[in-house]
Amino acid sequence: MVPKDTTPIGEPLRPGDTGEGVRDLHRRLDTAGHPVAPAEATAGHYGEDTSAQVARFQAERGLHEHGLVDEHTLSSLIEAGYRLGDRNLYLHAPMLRGDDVADLQLRLGSLGFDAGRIDGIFGTDTSAALRDFQHNSGLILDAIAGAATVRSLRHLAGRSAGTTPVAQVRELDLLLRSRPDLDERRIALGHFGSCGALAAALSRGLRTRGANVVALDHPDDTTQAATANRFEAEAYLGLRIESLSAPEVAYFATEGFHSEGGLRLAQRCAAALKQVLADGMTGTEVAVRGMRLPILRRTRMPAVLCTLAPPSSVVPATAELADQLTVAVSDWAADPTTSPDA
């Protein structure tokens, strides 16, 4: 067992830890624009300021803001250290991930080359879009974002400023062409922790309206995302219970891109949760947040994660929650691009 005062690089970290792992964390936070207090940096100590800077980084990256360095936070810190041009980008196993990949996807998408969702993961869509860009720009067709390709992208940056990425336009078009009910619509319904009864009731409600539902209960969000993608779901709805004062709903969003279908589904679900869990609670709102949580980032369809709270209110309201969320998904299917308040 590794002593607490010698936490190695790459291990989860929490307040009180010291050692090379903490020093590496401080370096990565500094690179990401969140330097810690000199006293903690010099001592290699995970103190109050380190925790505060980690929480600020998590908020900036659309992660849960708990101030602890878990697997997802560490991965995001590593990805934040890459800038476009730092390394060659190409299709690789495992797939390359990083802010440089997200920048590449945004630049390609803004120029009209469909690199898929701007998720910072270099997959087959990004590779194909990169090759198309090289073909149109008279560059070597190697699907590698090397120095020459990056220079060409930067040269064209002014032409694409403020342009909506093509993946966002494509998602909107697909939603508008979808049938306006749940009949045979493929819905992935996932839950984490103690939401099994609600997930089962919601699944029954959606199936009653004709939906083809796949129920996902694996504790790993990456596994749930992969299953939803293989199922070719048209929407993913995740459920979990947390010890918060009010519920919230998250959808996928990152710099320069958001899932329009995810946003509208999140708004519908938030309205449903407010009616059941926040009704009569003065000043209580159900937050709708654009985030980069792994389950939202790795699913290829409009996706939302509903965080149900407070726990004491959730279990007694299981049947009503299932009914209201069924209506929310059905209303979204009927009009997937409009806010429920419009």
LOZAZA-649985 format. One record per residue (C-alpha): residue number from 1; residue in three letters; chain; x, y, z. Coordinates in steps of 0.001 Angstrom, whole numbers. Example, Ala and Ser with C-alpha at 12.3 -4.5 7.8 and 13.67 -1.06 7.14 Angstrom:
<atoms>
<atom i="1" aa="ALA" ch="A" x="12300" y="-4500" z="7800"/>
<atom i="2" aa="SER" ch="A" x="13670" y="-1060" z="7140"/>
</atoms>
This chain:
<atoms>
<atom i="1" aa="MET" ch="A" x="0" y="0" z="0"/>
<atom i="2" aa="VAL" ch="A" x="1370" y="3432" z="-949"/>
<atom i="3" aa="PRO" ch="A" x="1758" y="5766" z="2063"/>
<atom i="4" aa="LYS" ch="A" x="-565" y="8757" z="2094"/>
<atom i="5" aa="ASP" ch="A" x="2327" y="11236" z="1943"/>
<atom i="6" aa="THR" ch="A" x="3697" y="9771" z="-1290"/>
<atom i="7" aa="THR" ch="A" x="588" y="9704" z="-3483"/>
<atom i="8" aa="PRO" ch="A" x="1872" y="8767" z="-6969"/>
<atom i="9" aa="ILE" ch="A" x="1012" y="10478" z="-10230"/>
<atom i="10" aa="GLY" ch="A" x="-2225" y="9248" z="-11796"/>
<atom i="11" aa="GLU" ch="A" x="-3967" y="8207" z="-8576"/>
<atom i="12" aa="PRO" ch="A" x="-7228" y="9772" z="-7289"/>
<atom i="13" aa="LEU" ch="A" x="-6519" y="12664" z="-4921"/>
<atom i="14" aa="ARG" ch="A" x="-8333" y="14367" z="-2052"/>
<atom i="15" aa="PRO" ch="A" x="-7646" y="16996" z="632"/>
<atom i="16" aa="GLY" ch="A" x="-4789" y="16025" z="2918"/>
<atom i="17" aa="ASP" ch="A" x="-2797" y="14166" z="245"/>
<atom i="18" aa="THR" ch="A" x="820" y="15106" z="-481"/>
<atom i="19" aa="GLY" ch="A" x="3542" y="13900" z="-2807"/>
<atom i="20" aa="GLU" ch="A" x="4329" y="13774" z="-6518"/>
<atom i="21" aa="GLY" ch="A" x="722" y="13171" z="-7497"/>
<atom i="22" aa="VAL" ch="A" x="-281" y="16443" z="-5839"/>
<atom i="23" aa="ARG" ch="A" x="2637" y="18323" z="-7407"/>
<atom i="24" aa="ASP" ch="A" x="1574" y="16996" z="-10812"/>
<atom i="25" aa="LEU" ch="A" x="-1984" y="18144" z="-10053"/>
<atom i="26" aa="HIS" ch="A" x="-709" y="21631" z="-9194"/>
<atom i="27" aa="ARG" ch="A" x="1211" y="21813" z="-12482"/>
<atom i="28" aa="ARG" ch="A" x="-1848" y="20778" z="-14470"/>
<atom i="29" aa="LEU" ch="A" x="-4112" y="23228" z="-12638"/>
<atom i="30" aa="ASP" ch="A" x="-1622" y="26016" z="-13336"/>
<atom i="31" aa="THR" ch="A" x="-1564" y="25114" z="-17045"/>
<atom i="32" aa="ALA" ch="A" x="-5373" y="25166" z="-17053"/>
<atom i="33" aa="GLY" ch="A" x="-5409" y="28669" z="-15544"/>
<atom i="34" aa="HIS" ch="A" x="-6127" y="27701" z="-11940"/>
<atom i="35" aa="PRO" ch="A" x="-2868" y="28175" z="-9982"/>
<atom i="36" aa="VAL" ch="A" x="-2915" y="27202" z="-6310"/>
<atom i="37" aa="ALA" ch="A" x="-1575" y="29230" z="-3392"/>
<atom i="38" aa="PRO" ch="A" x="2264" y="29254" z="-3304"/>
<atom i="39" aa="ALA" ch="A" x="2394" y="27670" z="162"/>
<atom i="40" aa="GLU" ch="A" x="459" y="24597" z="-989"/>
<atom i="41" aa="ALA" ch="A" x="2342" y="24421" z="-4296"/>
<atom i="42" aa="THR" ch="A" x="5739" y="24529" z="-2572"/>
<atom i="43" aa="ALA" ch="A" x="4773" y="21872" z="-41"/>
<atom i="44" aa="GLY" ch="A" x="3024" y="19645" z="-2578"/>
<atom i="45" aa="HIS" ch="A" x="14" y="19667" z="-269"/>
<atom i="46" aa="TYR" ch="A" x="-3649" y="19173" z="-1219"/>
<atom i="47" aa="GLY" ch="A" x="-5125" y="21883" z="994"/>
<atom i="48" aa="GLU" ch="A" x="-8116" y="24206" z="952"/>
<atom i="49" aa="ASP" ch="A" x="-6923" y="26280" z="-2002"/>
<atom i="50" aa="THR" ch="A" x="-6122" y="23185" z="-4070"/>
<atom i="51" aa="SER" ch="A" x="-9631" y="21905" z="-3390"/>
<atom i="52" aa="ALA" ch="A" x="-11107" y="25296" z="-4347"/>
<atom i="53" aa="GLN" ch="A" x="-9120" y="25436" z="-7605"/>
<atom i="54" aa="VAL" ch="A" x="-10124" y="21869" z="-8480"/>
<atom i="55" aa="ALA" ch="A" x="-13782" y="22795" z="-7930"/>
<atom i="56" aa="ARG" ch="A" x="-13381" y="25877" z="-10159"/>
<atom i="57" aa="PHE" ch="A" x="-11792" y="23739" z="-12858"/>
<atom i="58" aa="GLN" ch="A" x="-14631" y="21219" z="-12566"/>
<atom i="59" aa="ALA" ch="A" x="-17220" y="23992" z="-12911"/>
<atom i="60" aa="GLU" ch="A" x="-15427" y="25363" z="-15967"/>
<atom i="61" aa="ARG" ch="A" x="-15315" y="21915" z="-17574"/>
<atom i="62" aa="GLY" ch="A" x="-18933" y="20979" z="-16877"/>
<atom i="63" aa="LEU" ch="A" x="-18103" y="18341" z="-14265"/>
<atom i="64" aa="HIS" ch="A" x="-19512" y="17773" z="-10798"/>
<atom i="65" aa="GLU" ch="A" x="-17993" y="20370" z="-8479"/>
<atom i="66" aa="HIS" ch="A" x="-16865" y="18372" z="-5446"/>
<atom i="67" aa="GLY" ch="A" x="-13222" y="19478" z="-5239"/>
<atom i="68" aa="LEU" ch="A" x="-11885" y="15913" z="-5392"/>
<atom i="69" aa="VAL" ch="A" x="-9697" y="14556" z="-8190"/>
<atom i="70" aa="ASP" ch="A" x="-11523" y="11472" z="-9406"/>
<atom i="71" aa="GLU" ch="A" x="-10933" y="9598" z="-12659"/>
<atom i="72" aa="HIS" ch="A" x="-13055" y="11985" z="-14746"/>
<atom i="73" aa="THR" ch="A" x="-11416" y="15117" z="-13306"/>
<atom i="74" aa="LEU" ch="A" x="-7928" y="13727" z="-13847"/>
<atom i="75" aa="SER" ch="A" x="-8767" y="12843" z="-17460"/>
<atom i="76" aa="SER" ch="A" x="-10112" y="16360" z="-18032"/>
<atom i="77" aa="LEU" ch="A" x="-6967" y="17908" z="-16535"/>
<atom i="78" aa="ILE" ch="A" x="-4811" y="15839" z="-18877"/>
<atom i="79" aa="GLU" ch="A" x="-6966" y="16752" z="-21891"/>
<atom i="80" aa="ALA" ch="A" x="-6860" y="20443" z="-20952"/>
<atom i="81" aa="GLY" ch="A" x="-3086" y="20403" z="-21357"/>
<atom i="82" aa="TYR" ch="A" x="-3229" y="19876" z="-25138"/>
<atom i="83" aa="ARG" ch="A" x="-3419" y="22758" z="-27628"/>
<atom i="84" aa="LEU" ch="A" x="-4016" y="22313" z="-31353"/>
<atom i="85" aa="GLY" ch="A" x="-611" y="21842" z="-32956"/>
<atom i="86" aa="ASP" ch="A" x="1052" y="20300" z="-29891"/>
<atom i="87" aa="ARG" ch="A" x="902" y="16830" z="-31461"/>
<atom i="88" aa="ASN" ch="A" x="-248" y="15096" z="-34620"/>
<atom i="89" aa="LEU" ch="A" x="-3906" y="14073" z="-34438"/>
<atom i="90" aa="TYR" ch="A" x="-5168" y="10987" z="-36261"/>
<atom i="91" aa="LEU" ch="A" x="-7398" y="7940" z="-35855"/>
<atom i="92" aa="HIS" ch="A" x="-5801" y="5748" z="-33226"/>
<atom i="93" aa="ALA" ch="A" x="-6720" y="2950" z="-30838"/>
<atom i="94" aa="PRO" ch="A" x="-7430" y="3978" z="-28140"/>
<atom i="95" aa="MET" ch="A" x="-8885" y="7180" z="-29566"/>
<atom i="96" aa="LEU" ch="A" x="-6966" y="10395" z="-28960"/>
<atom i="97" aa="ARG" ch="A" x="-8717" y="12803" z="-26592"/>
<atom i="98" aa="GLY" ch="A" x="-8033" y="16388" z="-25640"/>
<atom i="99" aa="ASP" ch="A" x="-8777" y="20061" z="-26024"/>
<atom i="100" aa="ASP" ch="A" x="-6742" y="20020" z="-29230"/>
<atom i="101" aa="VAL" ch="A" x="-9158" y="17455" z="-30698"/>
<atom i="102" aa="ALA" ch="A" x="-12152" y="19570" z="-29651"/>
<atom i="103" aa="ASP" ch="A" x="-10561" y="22646" z="-31254"/>
<atom i="104" aa="LEU" ch="A" x="-9971" y="20671" z="-34459"/>
<atom i="105" aa="GLN" ch="A" x="-13591" y="19461" z="-34487"/>
<atom i="106" aa="LEU" ch="A" x="-14920" y="22973" z="-33905"/>
<atom i="107" aa="ARG" ch="A" x="-12790" y="24441" z="-36698"/>
<atom i="108" aa="LEU" ch="A" x="-13782" y="21702" z="-39144"/>
<atom i="109" aa="GLY" ch="A" x="-17461" y="21894" z="-38213"/>
<atom i="110" aa="SER" ch="A" x="-17546" y="25677" z="-38503"/>
<atom i="111" aa="LEU" ch="A" x="-16123" y="25381" z="-42025"/>
<atom i="112" aa="GLY" ch="A" x="-18867" y="22923" z="-43025"/>
<atom i="113" aa="PHE" ch="A" x="-16991" y="19640" z="-42567"/>
<atom i="114" aa="ASP" ch="A" x="-18995" y="17289" z="-40369"/>
<atom i="115" aa="ALA" ch="A" x="-16610" y="16079" z="-37672"/>
<atom i="116" aa="GLY" ch="A" x="-19489" y="14952" z="-35480"/>
<atom i="117" aa="ARG" ch="A" x="-20173" y="16258" z="-32011"/>
<atom i="118" aa="ILE" ch="A" x="-17481" y="18461" z="-30537"/>
<atom i="119" aa="ASP" ch="A" x="-16590" y="16010" z="-27801"/>
<atom i="120" aa="GLY" ch="A" x="-12782" y="16101" z="-27917"/>
<atom i="121" aa="ILE" ch="A" x="-12599" y="12459" z="-29044"/>
<atom i="122" aa="PHE" ch="A" x="-10898" y="11753" z="-32401"/>
<atom i="123" aa="GLY" ch="A" x="-13174" y="9152" z="-33982"/>
<atom i="124" aa="THR" ch="A" x="-14144" y="8080" z="-37486"/>
<atom i="125" aa="ASP" ch="A" x="-16322" y="11164" z="-38127"/>
<atom i="126" aa="THR" ch="A" x="-13446" y="13495" z="-37274"/>
<atom i="127" aa="SER" ch="A" x="-11059" y="11493" z="-39447"/>
<atom i="128" aa="ALA" ch="A" x="-13429" y="11618" z="-42446"/>
<atom i="129" aa="ALA" ch="A" x="-14058" y="15353" z="-42010"/>
<atom i="130" aa="LEU" ch="A" x="-10324" y="16003" z="-41764"/>
<atom i="131" aa="ARG" ch="A" x="-9683" y="14089" z="-44981"/>
<atom i="132" aa="ASP" ch="A" x="-12463" y="16055" z="-46737"/>
<atom i="133" aa="PHE" ch="A" x="-10914" y="19308" z="-45556"/>
<atom i="134" aa="GLN" ch="A" x="-7486" y="18250" z="-46820"/>
<atom i="135" aa="HIS" ch="A" x="-8994" y="17301" z="-50180"/>
<atom i="136" aa="ASN" ch="A" x="-10693" y="20694" z="-50527"/>
<atom i="137" aa="SER" ch="A" x="-7561" y="22538" z="-49417"/>
<atom i="138" aa="GLY" ch="A" x="-5116" y="20760" z="-51729"/>
<atom i="139" aa="LEU" ch="A" x="-3255" y="19137" z="-48841"/>
<atom i="140" aa="ILE" ch="A" x="-1845" y="15625" z="-48554"/>
<atom i="141" aa="LEU" ch="A" x="-4748" y="13227" z="-47936"/>
<atom i="142" aa="ASP" ch="A" x="-3478" y="11434" z="-44847"/>
<atom i="143" aa="ALA" ch="A" x="-6248" y="12302" z="-42334"/>
<atom i="144" aa="ILE" ch="A" x="-3533" y="13526" z="-39973"/>
<atom i="145" aa="ALA" ch="A" x="-3797" y="16958" z="-38399"/>
<atom i="146" aa="GLY" ch="A" x="-135" y="17845" z="-38677"/>
<atom i="147" aa="ALA" ch="A" x="1607" y="21186" z="-39008"/>
<atom i="148" aa="ALA" ch="A" x="478" y="21964" z="-42590"/>
<atom i="149" aa="THR" ch="A" x="-3163" y="21086" z="-41918"/>
<atom i="150" aa="VAL" ch="A" x="-3251" y="23111" z="-38693"/>
<atom i="151" aa="ARG" ch="A" x="-1741" y="26126" z="-40484"/>
<atom i="152" aa="SER" ch="A" x="-4430" y="25901" z="-43157"/>
<atom i="153" aa="LEU" ch="A" x="-7191" y="25651" z="-40550"/>
<atom i="154" aa="ARG" ch="A" x="-5870" y="28678" z="-38699"/>
<atom i="155" aa="HIS" ch="A" x="-5587" y="30634" z="-41939"/>
<atom i="156" aa="LEU" ch="A" x="-9294" y="30038" z="-42583"/>
<atom i="157" aa="ALA" ch="A" x="-10363" y="30756" z="-39002"/>
<atom i="158" aa="GLY" ch="A" x="-11774" y="34204" z="-39782"/>
<atom i="159" aa="ARG" ch="A" x="-14160" y="32813" z="-42382"/>
<atom i="160" aa="SER" ch="A" x="-15873" y="30558" z="-39856"/>
<atom i="161" aa="ALA" ch="A" x="-16114" y="32913" z="-36864"/>
<atom i="162" aa="GLY" ch="A" x="-19571" y="32718" z="-35317"/>
<atom i="163" aa="THR" ch="A" x="-20714" y="29913" z="-37627"/>
<atom i="164" aa="THR" ch="A" x="-22830" y="27126" z="-36141"/>
<atom i="165" aa="PRO" ch="A" x="-20945" y="23799" z="-36422"/>
<atom i="166" aa="VAL" ch="A" x="-22427" y="21486" z="-39038"/>
<atom i="167" aa="ALA" ch="A" x="-22999" y="18718" z="-36449"/>
<atom i="168" aa="GLN" ch="A" x="-25358" y="21012" z="-34565"/>
<atom i="169" aa="VAL" ch="A" x="-27236" y="21818" z="-37771"/>
<atom i="170" aa="ARG" ch="A" x="-27409" y="18113" z="-38654"/>
<atom i="171" aa="GLU" ch="A" x="-28851" y="17200" z="-35262"/>
<atom i="172" aa="LEU" ch="A" x="-31546" y="19857" z="-35648"/>
<atom i="173" aa="ASP" ch="A" x="-32426" y="18640" z="-39126"/>
<atom i="174" aa="LEU" ch="A" x="-32671" y="15032" z="-37943"/>
<atom i="175" aa="LEU" ch="A" x="-34926" y="16033" z="-35059"/>
<atom i="176" aa="LEU" ch="A" x="-37210" y="18039" z="-37321"/>
<atom i="177" aa="ARG" ch="A" x="-37586" y="15047" z="-39663"/>
<atom i="178" aa="SER" ch="A" x="-38366" y="12577" z="-36854"/>
<atom i="179" aa="ARG" ch="A" x="-41898" y="11268" z="-36340"/>
<atom i="180" aa="PRO" ch="A" x="-43868" y="13357" z="-33805"/>
<atom i="181" aa="ASP" ch="A" x="-44727" y="10547" z="-31387"/>
<atom i="182" aa="LEU" ch="A" x="-43013" y="7734" z="-29500"/>
<atom i="183" aa="ASP" ch="A" x="-44209" y="4885" z="-31715"/>
<atom i="184" aa="GLU" ch="A" x="-41131" y="2691" z="-32378"/>
<atom i="185" aa="ARG" ch="A" x="-38801" y="5483" z="-31219"/>
<atom i="186" aa="ARG" ch="A" x="-35637" y="4015" z="-29700"/>
<atom i="187" aa="ILE" ch="A" x="-35096" y="5342" z="-26166"/>
<atom i="188" aa="ALA" ch="A" x="-32184" y="4402" z="-23899"/>
<atom i="189" aa="LEU" ch="A" x="-33187" y="4682" z="-20240"/>
<atom i="190" aa="GLY" ch="A" x="-30336" y="4464" z="-17757"/>
<atom i="191" aa="HIS" ch="A" x="-30180" y="4719" z="-14004"/>
<atom i="192" aa="PHE" ch="A" x="-27446" y="4879" z="-11398"/>
<atom i="193" aa="GLY" ch="A" x="-27807" y="3724" z="-7806"/>
<atom i="194" aa="SER" ch="A" x="-31214" y="3504" z="-6182"/>
<atom i="195" aa="CYS" ch="A" x="-33448" y="4566" z="-9083"/>
<atom i="196" aa="GLY" ch="A" x="-34490" y="1075" z="-10165"/>
<atom i="197" aa="ALA" ch="A" x="-38179" y="1376" z="-9260"/>
<atom i="198" aa="LEU" ch="A" x="-38530" y="4745" z="-10992"/>
<atom i="199" aa="ALA" ch="A" x="-36661" y="3509" z="-14076"/>
<atom i="200" aa="ALA" ch="A" x="-38934" y="455" z="-14305"/>
<atom i="201" aa="ALA" ch="A" x="-42092" y="2573" z="-13986"/>
<atom i="202" aa="LEU" ch="A" x="-40844" y="5100" z="-16543"/>
<atom i="203" aa="SER" ch="A" x="-39886" y="2297" z="-18921"/>
<atom i="204" aa="ARG" ch="A" x="-43425" y="907" z="-18695"/>
<atom i="205" aa="GLY" ch="A" x="-44889" y="4343" z="-19361"/>
<atom i="206" aa="LEU" ch="A" x="-42737" y="4907" z="-22440"/>
<atom i="207" aa="ARG" ch="A" x="-43482" y="1436" z="-23809"/>
<atom i="208" aa="THR" ch="A" x="-47196" y="2026" z="-23315"/>
<atom i="209" aa="ARG" ch="A" x="-46824" y="4942" z="-25722"/>
<atom i="210" aa="GLY" ch="A" x="-45073" y="2726" z="-28270"/>
<atom i="211" aa="ALA" ch="A" x="-41416" y="3438" z="-27537"/>
<atom i="212" aa="ASN" ch="A" x="-38741" y="787" z="-28008"/>
<atom i="213" aa="VAL" ch="A" x="-36897" y="1097" z="-24684"/>
<atom i="214" aa="VAL" ch="A" x="-33562" y="-392" z="-23660"/>
<atom i="215" aa="ALA" ch="A" x="-33041" y="-330" z="-19884"/>
<atom i="216" aa="LEU" ch="A" x="-29470" y="303" z="-18711"/>
<atom i="217" aa="ASP" ch="A" x="-28346" y="-251" z="-15131"/>
<atom i="218" aa="HIS" ch="A" x="-24590" y="-748" z="-15388"/>
<atom i="219" aa="PRO" ch="A" x="-22836" y="1410" z="-12769"/>
<atom i="220" aa="ASP" ch="A" x="-20234" y="2589" z="-15291"/>
<atom i="221" aa="ASP" ch="A" x="-21449" y="5483" z="-17432"/>
<atom i="222" aa="THR" ch="A" x="-19014" y="4620" z="-20229"/>
<atom i="223" aa="THR" ch="A" x="-20606" y="1180" z="-20530"/>
<atom i="224" aa="GLN" ch="A" x="-24092" y="2691" z="-20563"/>
<atom i="225" aa="ALA" ch="A" x="-23059" y="5130" z="-23308"/>
<atom i="226" aa="ALA" ch="A" x="-21567" y="2350" z="-25440"/>
<atom i="227" aa="THR" ch="A" x="-24737" y="258" z="-25102"/>
<atom i="228" aa="ALA" ch="A" x="-26965" y="3216" z="-25998"/>
<atom i="229" aa="ASN" ch="A" x="-24815" y="3875" z="-29070"/>
<atom i="230" aa="ARG" ch="A" x="-24996" y="238" z="-30204"/>
<atom i="231" aa="PHE" ch="A" x="-28772" y="336" z="-29707"/>
<atom i="232" aa="GLU" ch="A" x="-28778" y="3412" z="-31982"/>
<atom i="233" aa="ALA" ch="A" x="-31008" y="5188" z="-29499"/>
<atom i="234" aa="GLU" ch="A" x="-32685" y="8408" z="-30587"/>
<atom i="235" aa="ALA" ch="A" x="-32498" y="9768" z="-27044"/>
<atom i="236" aa="TYR" ch="A" x="-30841" y="8841" z="-23751"/>
<atom i="237" aa="LEU" ch="A" x="-32420" y="9669" z="-20388"/>
<atom i="238" aa="GLY" ch="A" x="-30414" y="8977" z="-17241"/>
<atom i="239" aa="LEU" ch="A" x="-31636" y="9001" z="-13639"/>
<atom i="240" aa="ARG" ch="A" x="-29806" y="9261" z="-10331"/>
<atom i="241" aa="ILE" ch="A" x="-30582" y="10390" z="-6783"/>
<atom i="242" aa="GLU" ch="A" x="-28284" y="12818" z="-4962"/>
<atom i="243" aa="SER" ch="A" x="-28338" y="14560" z="-1582"/>
<atom i="244" aa="LEU" ch="A" x="-29032" y="18004" z="-3009"/>
<atom i="245" aa="SER" ch="A" x="-31627" y="20565" z="-2002"/>
<atom i="246" aa="ALA" ch="A" x="-33238" y="20597" z="-5449"/>
<atom i="247" aa="PRO" ch="A" x="-33227" y="18502" z="-8632"/>
<atom i="248" aa="GLU" ch="A" x="-31256" y="19442" z="-11737"/>
<atom i="249" aa="VAL" ch="A" x="-31003" y="18244" z="-15326"/>
<atom i="250" aa="ALA" ch="A" x="-27844" y="18205" z="-17452"/>
<atom i="251" aa="TYR" ch="A" x="-27365" y="18036" z="-21228"/>
<atom i="252" aa="PHE" ch="A" x="-24199" y="17990" z="-23355"/>
<atom i="253" aa="ALA" ch="A" x="-22526" y="21308" z="-24061"/>
<atom i="254" aa="THR" ch="A" x="-18971" y="22443" z="-24608"/>
<atom i="255" aa="GLU" ch="A" x="-17241" y="25522" z="-25952"/>
<atom i="256" aa="GLY" ch="A" x="-18797" y="26425" z="-29302"/>
<atom i="257" aa="PHE" ch="A" x="-21303" y="23565" z="-29338"/>
<atom i="258" aa="HIS" ch="A" x="-24351" y="22258" z="-27545"/>
<atom i="259" aa="SER" ch="A" x="-26845" y="19503" z="-28263"/>
<atom i="260" aa="GLU" ch="A" x="-30041" y="21321" z="-29217"/>
<atom i="261" aa="GLY" ch="A" x="-32109" y="18165" z="-28817"/>
<atom i="262" aa="GLY" ch="A" x="-30487" y="17522" z="-25445"/>
<atom i="263" aa="LEU" ch="A" x="-31212" y="21069" z="-24292"/>
<atom i="264" aa="ARG" ch="A" x="-34895" y="20860" z="-25237"/>
<atom i="265" aa="LEU" ch="A" x="-35304" y="17420" z="-23653"/>
<atom i="266" aa="ALA" ch="A" x="-33582" y="18708" z="-20509"/>
<atom i="267" aa="GLN" ch="A" x="-35993" y="21640" z="-20346"/>
<atom i="268" aa="ARG" ch="A" x="-38984" y="19305" z="-20662"/>
<atom i="269" aa="CYS" ch="A" x="-37645" y="17011" z="-17937"/>
<atom i="270" aa="ALA" ch="A" x="-36841" y="19966" z="-15674"/>
<atom i="271" aa="ALA" ch="A" x="-40420" y="21195" z="-15962"/>
<atom i="272" aa="ALA" ch="A" x="-41648" y="17708" z="-15018"/>
<atom i="273" aa="LEU" ch="A" x="-39319" y="17476" z="-12016"/>
<atom i="274" aa="LYS" ch="A" x="-40287" y="20939" z="-10837"/>
<atom i="275" aa="GLN" ch="A" x="-43953" y="20017" z="-10900"/>
<atom i="276" aa="VAL" ch="A" x="-43383" y="16931" z="-8745"/>
<atom i="277" aa="LEU" ch="A" x="-40349" y="17641" z="-6548"/>
<atom i="278" aa="ALA" ch="A" x="-40182" y="21431" z="-6292"/>
<atom i="279" aa="ASP" ch="A" x="-43882" y="22287" z="-6311"/>
<atom i="280" aa="GLY" ch="A" x="-44655" y="24531" z="-3357"/>
<atom i="281" aa="MET" ch="A" x="-40988" y="24994" z="-2410"/>
<atom i="282" aa="THR" ch="A" x="-40602" y="28771" z="-2484"/>
<atom i="283" aa="GLY" ch="A" x="-37743" y="29953" z="-4667"/>
<atom i="284" aa="THR" ch="A" x="-36775" y="26437" z="-5734"/>
<atom i="285" aa="GLU" ch="A" x="-35882" y="26044" z="-9391"/>
<atom i="286" aa="VAL" ch="A" x="-34749" y="23008" z="-11323"/>
<atom i="287" aa="ALA" ch="A" x="-31444" y="23979" z="-12901"/>
<atom i="288" aa="VAL" ch="A" x="-30805" y="23035" z="-16535"/>
<atom i="289" aa="ARG" ch="A" x="-27049" y="22818" z="-17040"/>
<atom i="290" aa="GLY" ch="A" x="-24879" y="22294" z="-20090"/>
<atom i="291" aa="MET" ch="A" x="-22184" y="19852" z="-18932"/>
<atom i="292" aa="ARG" ch="A" x="-19467" y="17515" z="-20191"/>
<atom i="293" aa="LEU" ch="A" x="-20189" y="14529" z="-17993"/>
<atom i="294" aa="PRO" ch="A" x="-18951" y="11251" z="-19538"/>
<atom i="295" aa="ILE" ch="A" x="-22460" y="9849" z="-20082"/>
<atom i="296" aa="LEU" ch="A" x="-23420" y="13000" z="-22014"/>
<atom i="297" aa="ARG" ch="A" x="-20145" y="13291" z="-23876"/>
<atom i="298" aa="ARG" ch="A" x="-19929" y="9694" z="-25061"/>
<atom i="299" aa="THR" ch="A" x="-23510" y="9159" z="-26192"/>
<atom i="300" aa="ARG" ch="A" x="-24128" y="10023" z="-29840"/>
<atom i="301" aa="MET" ch="A" x="-27766" y="11063" z="-29454"/>
<atom i="302" aa="PRO" ch="A" x="-29547" y="13839" z="-27532"/>
<atom i="303" aa="ALA" ch="A" x="-28931" y="12888" z="-23907"/>
<atom i="304" aa="VAL" ch="A" x="-29899" y="14180" z="-20483"/>
<atom i="305" aa="LEU" ch="A" x="-29051" y="13193" z="-16927"/>
<atom i="306" aa="CYS" ch="A" x="-31771" y="13911" z="-14356"/>
<atom i="307" aa="THR" ch="A" x="-30453" y="14317" z="-10814"/>
<atom i="308" aa="LEU" ch="A" x="-33362" y="13730" z="-8446"/>
<atom i="309" aa="ALA" ch="A" x="-33405" y="15515" z="-5095"/>
<atom i="310" aa="PRO" ch="A" x="-33964" y="15741" z="-2229"/>
<atom i="311" aa="PRO" ch="A" x="-33885" y="11955" z="-1644"/>
<atom i="312" aa="SER" ch="A" x="-36662" y="12095" z="960"/>
<atom i="313" aa="SER" ch="A" x="-39051" y="13415" z="-1691"/>
<atom i="314" aa="VAL" ch="A" x="-38154" y="11038" z="-4517"/>
<atom i="315" aa="VAL" ch="A" x="-39306" y="7603" z="-3302"/>
<atom i="316" aa="PRO" ch="A" x="-42853" y="8641" z="-2289"/>
<atom i="317" aa="ALA" ch="A" x="-43253" y="10362" z="-5667"/>
<atom i="318" aa="THR" ch="A" x="-42063" y="7456" z="-7841"/>
<atom i="319" aa="ALA" ch="A" x="-45360" y="6922" z="-9671"/>
<atom i="320" aa="GLU" ch="A" x="-45951" y="10630" z="-10288"/>
<atom i="321" aa="LEU" ch="A" x="-42362" y="11163" z="-11431"/>
<atom i="322" aa="ALA" ch="A" x="-42682" y="8304" z="-13920"/>
<atom i="323" aa="ASP" ch="A" x="-45938" y="9739" z="-15276"/>
<atom i="324" aa="GLN" ch="A" x="-44590" y="13277" z="-15625"/>
<atom i="325" aa="LEU" ch="A" x="-41307" y="12183" z="-17226"/>
<atom i="326" aa="THR" ch="A" x="-43236" y="9985" z="-19667"/>
<atom i="327" aa="VAL" ch="A" x="-45241" y="13048" z="-20695"/>
<atom i="328" aa="ALA" ch="A" x="-42037" y="15118" z="-20925"/>
<atom i="329" aa="VAL" ch="A" x="-40372" y="12656" z="-23316"/>
<atom i="330" aa="SER" ch="A" x="-43570" y="12348" z="-25362"/>
<atom i="331" aa="ASP" ch="A" x="-43920" y="16138" z="-25627"/>
<atom i="332" aa="TRP" ch="A" x="-40267" y="16396" z="-26648"/>
<atom i="333" aa="ALA" ch="A" x="-40781" y="13810" z="-29390"/>
<atom i="334" aa="ALA" ch="A" x="-43724" y="15858" z="-30694"/>
<atom i="335" aa="ASP" ch="A" x="-41724" y="19119" z="-30717"/>
<atom i="336" aa="PRO" ch="A" x="-38009" y="18444" z="-30126"/>
<atom i="337" aa="THR" ch="A" x="-36616" y="21877" z="-30999"/>
<atom i="338" aa="THR" ch="A" x="-38836" y="24224" z="-28999"/>
<atom i="339" aa="SER" ch="A" x="-38579" y="25260" z="-25361"/>
<atom i="340" aa="PRO" ch="A" x="-41623" y="24203" z="-23285"/>
<atom i="341" aa="ASP" ch="A" x="-41945" y="27861" z="-22236"/>
<atom i="342" aa="ALA" ch="A" x="-42144" y="29122" z="-25827"/>
</atoms>
